[in-house]
Amino acid sequence: MTVSLELHVVELLCSRLCHDLISPVGAIANGVELIEEMGQSMADEAMSLIADSADQAARRLRLFRLAYGAAGNSGSFTAAEARTVLGAWFRGGRVRLDWPADVMPKPDDGLLKLALNLGLLAEEAMPHGGVVTIAAAGGGGEADGGGKPALSVTAEGPVLNLRDEVRLALDGALAQADLTPRSVQAYVTGRFAEQCGWRIAIDAKAPEALRFLLLRQAS
């Protein structure tokens, strides 16, 4: 299946990426200004700020390259790399990644790219932090109509809030013209899944757990 995204969607996604990058890049600039204004007396503190911010920017760029770019479709993109990149994204924040080393889906069929994108959606649904778990899924369930999921991404935290516009965007039930920077990532994730022959089901049986399931589209 070929999925066409309007220019409006591309613009919104760019806005979203720039928003996520402006904080660490701005902090780098602040560190440079601190050295210029305060001199050597503040050099150590400023260099620490610059180093931390540069590391954060690099981690975000690496994930964006794989989650949204063609690199995420490359045969050289491995599950171990996806696990490392997503774990680095969460480092230092309120969300922890639980991706066991033995859960290593094959890089084909877009599974790894979708795992990264669903990990971001899971994080967004936990405003007070929690755990994102990547697991190999099997068996049927109420959410998937008895199918056999290939992968699950679960958000577990004290507060879960997946906004209605995000759910609709993920399902493709929101018109492209109605998308916002908040919902565009979910929309793109859903379209990535369709293009690779997957559909995404949401299982929210427990109040503190939300699970995204990747299932094969019906032929």
C-alpha positions in Angstrom: 0.0 0.0 0.0 1.3 3.5 -0.9 0.4 6.2 1.6 0.5 9.9 0.4 1.0 12.6 3.0 0.0 16.1 2.2 2.5 19.0 2.5 0.5 20.1 5.6 1.4 16.9 7.4 5.1 17.3 6.5 5.0 20.9 7.8 3.4 19.7 11.1 5.9 16.9 11.5 8.8 19.4 11.0 7.3 21.7 13.6 7.1 18.8 16.0 10.7 17.8 15.4 12.0 21.4 15.7 10.0 21.7 19.0 11.7 18.7 20.4 15.2 19.9 19.3 15.0 23.6 20.3 15.5 23.0 24.0 18.9 21.2 23.8 20.1 23.3 21.0 19.1 26.5 22.8 20.9 25.3 25.9 24.1 24.9 23.9 23.8 28.5 22.8 23.2 29.5 26.4 26.4 27.7 27.5 28.4 29.6 24.8 26.9 32.9 25.9 27.7 32.1 29.5 31.4 31.6 28.7 31.4 34.9 26.6 29.8 36.9 29.4 31.4 35.4 32.5 34.7 34.3 31.2 36.9 31.5 32.6 35.2 31.5 36.0 32.1 29.9 34.5 33.8 27.8 31.9 33.5 24.5 33.7 29.8 24.9 34.4 29.1 26.2 30.8 31.1 23.3 29.2 29.1 20.8 31.3 25.8 22.4 30.1 27.1 22.3 26.5 28.1 18.7 26.7 24.9 17.5 28.2 22.8 19.5 25.8 24.8 18.3 22.8 24.4 14.7 23.9 20.6 15.2 24.3 20.3 16.7 20.8 22.4 13.9 19.3 20.2 11.3 20.9 17.0 12.9 19.7 18.4 13.3 16.1 19.4 9.7 16.0 15.9 8.5 17.0 14.2 10.9 14.5 16.5 9.6 11.7 15.3 6.0 12.4 11.7 6.7 13.4 10.8 9.0 10.5 13.6 8.7 7.9 14.5 6.1 5.3 17.2 4.8 7.6 14.5 3.1 9.6 13.7 1.0 6.6 17.2 -0.1 6.0 18.2 -3.8 6.2 21.2 -2.7 8.3 18.9 -1.3 11.0 18.9 -3.9 13.8 16.7 -4.6 16.8 19.7 -4.0 19.1 20.2 -0.6 17.6 16.5 0.2 18.0 16.6 -0.8 21.7 19.7 1.3 22.3 18.3 4.4 20.5 14.9 4.3 22.3 16.6 3.7 25.7 18.9 6.7 25.0 15.8 8.8 24.2 14.3 8.1 27.7 17.6 8.5 29.6 17.5 11.2 32.2 13.7 11.5 32.0 10.7 10.2 34.0 10.1 7.2 31.7 12.1 4.0 31.8 12.4 1.5 29.0 12.0 -2.2 29.6 13.0 -3.9 26.4 14.5 -7.4 27.2 17.5 -8.4 25.2 15.8 -11.5 24.0 12.9 -9.5 22.4 14.5 -8.9 19.1 12.0 -8.7 16.2 13.3 -8.9 12.7 14.1 -5.6 11.0 11.8 -6.3 8.0 8.1 -5.3 7.7 8.7 -2.0 9.5 8.4 -3.5 13.0 11.4 -1.7 14.4 10.4 1.6 13.0 7.0 1.2 14.5 8.4 0.1 17.8 10.2 3.4 18.1 7.1 5.4 17.1 4.9 3.6 19.5 7.4 4.0 22.2 7.1 7.8 21.7 3.3 7.6 21.8 3.5 5.5 25.0 5.8 8.1 26.6 3.4 10.9 25.6 0.5 9.1 27.4 2.4 9.1 30.7 2.6 12.8 31.8 4.0 11.7 35.2 6.4 9.1 34.0 6.3 5.3 34.1 7.7 2.3 32.2 7.5 1.5 28.5 7.7 -2.2 27.8 8.5 -3.7 24.4 7.4 -7.4 24.2 6.9 -10.1 21.7 3.1 -10.7 21.7 1.1 -13.8 21.0 -2.4 -15.1 21.3 -5.6 -13.3 20.8 -7.5 -10.8 22.8 -10.5 -8.6 23.0 -8.6 -5.6 21.5 -7.5 -7.4 18.4 -10.5 -9.6 17.6 -8.7 -12.8 18.3 -5.7 -12.2 16.0 -2.1 -12.9 16.9 -0.1 -9.7 17.5 3.5 -9.6 16.5 4.7 -7.0 19.0 3.3 -5.1 21.9 4.3 -1.7 23.4 2.9 -1.1 26.8 2.8 2.1 28.9 2.4 1.7 32.6 2.3 4.7 35.0 0.4 6.4 37.7 -1.5 8.5 35.2 -2.4 7.5 31.6 -3.8 10.0 29.2 -4.0 9.2 25.5 -5.9 12.2 24.0 -8.9 11.5 21.8 -7.3 13.4 18.9 -4.2 11.2 19.2 -6.3 8.0 19.0 -8.3 9.3 16.0 -5.1 10.4 14.3 -3.5 7.0 14.9 -6.6 5.2 13.4 -6.6 7.6 10.4 -10.0 8.9 11.4 -8.8 12.5 11.6 -8.6 14.4 8.4 -5.1 15.7 7.5 -6.4 19.2 7.6 -7.5 18.8 11.2 -4.1 17.5 12.4 -2.0 19.5 14.9 1.6 19.3 16.0 0.3 17.2 19.0 -1.5 14.6 16.8 0.7 14.5 13.8 3.2 11.9 15.2 0.3 9.5 15.9 -1.1 10.0 12.4 2.3 9.3 10.7 2.7 6.2 12.9 -0.6 4.9 11.8 0.2 5.5 8.2 3.6 3.8 8.5 1.9 0.8 9.9 -0.6 0.7 7.0 2.1 1.0 4.4 4.0 -2.0 6.0 0.8 -4.1 6.2 0.1 -3.7 9.9 -2.7 -2.3 11.9 -2.4 -0.9 15.5 -4.9 -1.9 18.2 -5.1 -0.3 21.6 -5.8 -2.4 24.7 -6.6 -0.3 27.8 -8.1 -2.8 30.2 -6.3 -1.6 33.3 -6.4 2.0 34.5 -2.7 2.2 34.8 -1.7 0.2 31.6 -2.1 1.0 28.0 -1.0 -1.4 25.3 -0.4 -0.9 21.6 -0.6 -4.1 19.6 0.8 -4.6 16.1 -1.3 -7.0 14.0 -1.2 -8.0 10.4 -3.9 -6.4 8.3 -6.6 -8.7 7.0 -5.8 -9.8 3.4 
